[in-house]
């Protein structure tokens, strides 16, 4: 049994959290490869180290002295080292960071140093080899992960060591410079390492005991999800559930490696298991509810649309011309609706409307703004009749007007469009009808 374990910023925010994480690693000999994030917030009003580093780069880019910010960052790490009782110095590392900031500053390099420095401390404290992802994780010219080269190099490197600390969040770009994933990218690094190491389990340690059925900022004390499939996770992550970076599932999915979301502060909790498939029946009809505000719908009408070959392609070309991606596309016999992010669309709306008219000659176009999308996701919905009816009954009882419905043929999820101001009310209503009534 070999496990890859990733610890988030809250799990490594200070020396006390470091000790908890190390105790977890040492409690199980199969936890052999460790991926640390940069130190997170120690208390609500605190600032994450990565945010301080980004501010440092912006200060340098503006031609100002970053000395005060670097001192704050150095102080965070010195506090951790002192709290762990280590005889260890990062002086040479900070000298190198200052040199790069003077000579060739880049945002990706600067932002990545949080994970790099935390990784150096953790490797020293554990007595594990330090593996720099700059030498083992690679991006292509488009800035996407070069999966083939990364797996080849990383597998070879890990085959030569039984234990290692590999910082998250960054690797090497095609230009030979440090390149980062998007924020939260340490989750992706952990998944890449798990795949390259052919691990049995990828444990992702954070500050919650797994995925919750709904956002705890909306639902008070929502129940936890015991087991969720990759497909369900993908739907929920895309719609705003943020415990795990949505791209983190891909490197392990193809290898059938399960992900276990665990709580550093409650290590005895089993957490949530993310798996390819399962015979375990869900406790509730739905697995989870997630959503986002800030969408708009473009309704295109044309008589006999369904018999006009290529009509949908022509409409979507208008959005492609303006570099706007769409979220959903429910349609009827003579209508189709394109749902897009309002922030991306609003400044280009008239160009898009003009292009739709030019390319497809519709009868009319209507734009509706202020939409929120809610995804009700669950593999259990396939085998239970009346799921959609229960959702709409609950929303009607809560006096929420449904402005859009989109259900995929897989019956894995139902997307509901409501007004932004009805977003929280709608989520509470759906949660109540499927979970509260079964407690």
Buried (B, 14 or more C-beta within 10 A) or exposed (E): EBBBBBBBBBBBBBBEBBEBBBEBBEEEEEBBBBBBBBBBBBEEEBBBBBBBBBBBBBBBBEEEEBEEBBEBBBEBBEBBBEBBEEEBEBEEBBEEBBEBBEEEBBBBBBBBBBBBBBBBBBBBBBEBBBBBBBEBBBBBEEEEBBBEBBBBBBBEBBEEEEBBBBBBBBBBBEEEEBBBBEEBBBBBBBBBBBBBBEBEBBBBBBBBBBBBBBBEEBBEEBBBBBBBBBBBBBBBBEBBBEBBBBBBBBBBBEBEBBBBBBBBBEBEBEBBBBBBEBEEEBBBBBBBBBBBBBBBBBBBBBEEBBEEEEBBEBBBBBBEBBEBEBBBBBBEEBBBBBBBBBEBBEEBBEEBBEBBBEBBEBEEBEBBBBBBBBBBBBBBBEEBEEBBEBBBEBBEEBEBEBBBBBBEEEBBBBBBBBBBEBBBBBBBBBBBBBBEEEE
